[in-house]
Amino acid sequence: MAVASVSKITAASPKGFEDAVRDGVARAGKTLRGITGVHLLDQKAHVENGTITEYRVTLEVTFLLDS
């Protein structure tokens, strides 16, 4: 029987939302083993002087627990 856990993380990128998601999953993969999915919860952007300078995402990362 497999048992999974979910961890909430926040990631950011100056390039775009998709890069922020990819960077977040890649970074989570350095600590969490057995990642099986990701759920995008929220997207935000930081604006300075009328220009977006950083794209931010909040993710739930699902991973299998070791047996």
Residue frames as a rotation matrix with the C-alpha (Angstrom) as fourth column:
MET 1
0.584 0.812 0.000 0.00
0.812 -0.584 0.000 0.00
0.000 0.000 -1.000 0.00
ALA 2
-0.441 -0.708 0.551 1.36
0.702 -0.655 -0.280 3.42
0.559 0.263 0.786 -0.98
VAL 3
0.478 0.493 -0.727 1.03
0.815 -0.558 0.158 6.42
-0.327 -0.668 -0.668 1.31
ALA 4
-0.092 -0.453 0.887 1.57
0.739 -0.628 -0.244 9.96
0.667 0.633 0.393 0.03
SER 5
0.003 0.049 -0.999 2.19
0.788 -0.615 -0.028 13.28
-0.616 -0.787 -0.041 1.70
VAL 6
0.497 0.198 0.845 1.69
0.712 -0.650 -0.266 16.85
0.496 0.734 -0.464 0.47
SER 7
-0.195 -0.613 -0.766 4.06
0.832 -0.516 0.202 19.75
-0.519 -0.598 0.611 1.10
LYS 8
0.852 0.487 0.191 3.24
0.519 -0.742 -0.424 23.39
-0.065 0.460 -0.885 0.32
ILE 9
-0.219 -0.959 -0.179 6.04
0.820 -0.280 0.499 25.46
-0.528 -0.037 0.848 -1.19
THR 10
0.849 0.339 -0.406 6.49
0.085 -0.845 -0.527 28.91
-0.522 0.413 -0.746 -2.72
ALA 11
-0.110 -0.884 0.454 8.83
0.840 0.161 0.518 29.58
-0.531 0.439 0.725 -5.64
ALA 12
0.641 0.265 -0.721 9.75
-0.039 -0.926 -0.375 32.64
-0.767 0.268 -0.583 -7.68
SER 13
-0.113 -0.667 0.737 11.31
0.907 0.234 0.351 33.48
-0.406 0.708 0.578 -11.04
PRO 14
-0.338 -0.037 -0.941 12.07
-0.125 -0.989 0.084 36.70
-0.933 0.146 0.329 -12.91
LYS 15
-0.981 -0.168 -0.096 11.13
-0.122 0.151 0.981 34.97
-0.151 0.974 -0.169 -16.21
GLY 16
-0.354 0.910 -0.216 7.52
-0.689 -0.097 0.719 33.86
0.633 0.403 0.661 -15.71
PHE 17
0.291 0.594 0.750 5.01
-0.940 0.324 0.108 31.69
-0.179 -0.736 0.653 -13.87
GLU 18
0.919 0.066 -0.389 5.94
-0.203 0.924 -0.323 28.51
0.338 0.376 0.863 -15.75
ASP 19
-0.016 -0.993 -0.114 9.60
-0.079 0.115 -0.990 28.95
0.997 -0.007 -0.080 -14.83
ALA 20
-0.308 -0.039 0.951 8.63
-0.910 -0.281 -0.306 29.52
0.279 -0.959 0.051 -11.19
VAL 21
0.736 0.612 0.288 6.71
-0.661 0.741 0.116 26.22
-0.142 -0.276 0.951 -11.18
ARG 22
0.734 -0.509 -0.449 9.59
0.071 0.715 -0.695 24.35
0.675 0.479 0.561 -12.83
ASP 23
-0.276 -0.879 0.389 12.15
-0.360 -0.280 -0.890 25.87
0.891 -0.386 -0.239 -10.45
GLY 24
0.009 0.372 0.928 9.97
-0.999 -0.040 0.026 25.02
0.046 -0.927 0.371 -7.44
VAL 25
0.936 0.353 -0.002 9.52
-0.353 0.935 -0.023 21.39
-0.006 0.022 1.000 -8.47
ALA 26
0.431 -0.856 -0.286 13.23
0.082 0.353 -0.932 21.04
0.899 0.378 0.222 -9.29
ARG 27
-0.386 -0.578 0.719 14.21
-0.644 -0.389 -0.659 22.46
0.660 -0.717 -0.222 -5.92
ALA 28
0.382 0.600 0.703 11.68
-0.913 0.365 0.185 20.29
-0.145 -0.712 0.687 -4.05
GLY 29
0.905 -0.018 -0.426 13.14
-0.162 0.909 -0.384 17.27
0.394 0.416 0.820 -5.85
LYS 30
-0.112 -0.993 0.044 16.49
-0.323 -0.006 -0.947 17.91
0.940 -0.120 -0.320 -4.16
THR 31
-0.660 -0.075 0.748 14.88
-0.749 -0.022 -0.663 17.26
0.066 -0.997 -0.042 -0.77
LEU 32
0.142 0.834 0.534 11.79
-0.700 0.466 -0.541 15.14
-0.700 -0.297 0.650 -1.46
ARG 33
-0.925 -0.380 0.002 11.95
-0.286 0.699 0.656 11.71
-0.251 0.606 -0.755 -3.09
GLY 34
-0.727 0.621 0.294 9.12
0.658 0.752 0.041 10.16
-0.196 0.223 -0.955 -5.08
ILE 35
-0.571 0.542 -0.617 7.34
-0.379 -0.840 -0.388 13.31
-0.729 0.012 0.685 -6.28
THR 36
-0.593 0.442 0.673 4.22
0.689 0.711 0.141 12.23
-0.416 0.548 -0.726 -8.16
GLY 37
0.116 0.702 0.703 2.39
0.891 -0.386 0.238 15.49
0.438 0.599 -0.670 -8.79
VAL 38
-0.878 -0.325 -0.352 2.04
0.440 -0.839 -0.322 19.20
-0.191 -0.437 0.879 -8.25
HIS 39
0.206 0.965 0.159 -1.02
0.971 -0.222 0.085 21.39
0.117 0.137 -0.984 -7.72
LEU 40
-0.743 -0.417 0.524 -0.77
0.425 -0.898 -0.111 25.11
0.517 0.140 0.845 -8.51
LEU 41
-0.132 0.696 -0.706 -2.58
0.975 -0.037 -0.219 26.94
-0.179 -0.717 -0.674 -5.72
ASP 42
0.730 0.345 -0.590 -1.79
0.360 -0.928 -0.098 30.59
-0.581 -0.140 -0.802 -6.39
GLN 43
-0.037 -0.719 0.694 0.02
0.964 -0.208 -0.165 32.96
0.263 0.663 0.701 -8.76
LYS 44
0.791 0.188 -0.582 1.23
0.375 -0.901 0.218 36.43
-0.484 -0.391 -0.783 -7.83
ALA 45
0.250 -0.747 0.616 3.61
0.802 -0.196 -0.564 38.95
0.543 0.635 0.550 -9.34
HIS 46
0.159 -0.323 -0.933 5.81
0.701 -0.629 0.337 41.57
-0.696 -0.707 0.126 -7.72
VAL 47
0.530 0.117 0.840 5.67
0.752 -0.522 -0.401 44.95
0.392 0.845 -0.365 -9.50
GLU 48
-0.037 -0.560 -0.828 8.17
0.650 -0.643 0.406 47.79
-0.759 -0.523 0.388 -9.34
ASN 49
-0.523 -0.161 -0.837 7.64
-0.280 -0.895 0.347 51.05
-0.805 0.416 0.423 -11.22
GLY 50
0.298 0.819 -0.490 4.85
-0.790 -0.076 -0.608 49.52
-0.535 0.569 0.625 -13.29
THR 51
0.039 -0.371 -0.928 6.91
-0.796 0.549 -0.253 46.51
0.603 0.749 -0.274 -14.40
ILE 52
0.967 0.245 0.075 6.66
-0.246 0.808 0.535 42.90
0.070 -0.536 0.842 -13.22
THR 53
0.114 -0.990 0.080 10.00
-0.940 -0.134 -0.313 42.03
0.320 -0.040 -0.946 -11.64
GLU 54
-0.899 -0.396 0.188 9.19
-0.437 0.838 -0.326 38.63
-0.029 -0.375 -0.927 -10.14
TYR 55
0.051 0.887 -0.458 6.60
-0.667 0.372 0.646 35.92
0.744 0.273 0.610 -10.73
ARG 56
-0.754 -0.277 0.596 5.60
-0.654 0.398 -0.643 33.92
-0.059 -0.875 -0.481 -7.64
VAL 57
0.013 0.751 -0.661 3.70
-0.466 0.589 0.660 30.65
0.885 0.299 0.357 -7.29
THR 58
-0.317 -0.002 0.949 2.42
-0.888 0.352 -0.296 28.61
-0.334 -0.936 -0.113 -4.38
LEU 59
-0.140 0.132 -0.981 2.40
-0.644 0.741 0.191 24.87
0.752 0.659 -0.019 -5.00
GLU 60
0.454 0.165 0.876 1.35
-0.733 0.628 0.262 21.67
-0.507 -0.760 0.406 -3.26
VAL 61
-0.245 -0.635 -0.733 3.86
-0.858 0.494 -0.141 18.95
0.452 0.594 -0.666 -4.07
THR 62
0.759 0.519 0.393 2.66
-0.632 0.732 0.255 15.35
-0.155 -0.442 0.883 -3.62
PHE 63
-0.209 -0.873 -0.440 5.25
-0.815 0.405 -0.416 12.67
0.541 0.271 -0.796 -2.90
LEU 64
0.626 0.395 -0.672 5.22
-0.085 0.891 0.445 9.03
0.775 -0.222 0.592 -1.83
LEU 65
0.478 -0.439 0.761 6.49
-0.870 -0.117 0.479 8.16
-0.122 -0.891 -0.438 1.63
ASP 66
-0.456 -0.722 -0.520 9.20
-0.715 0.645 -0.269 5.52
0.529 0.249 -0.811 1.87
SER 67
0.493 0.634 -0.595 8.03
-0.218 0.753 0.621 2.05
0.842 -0.177 0.510 2.88
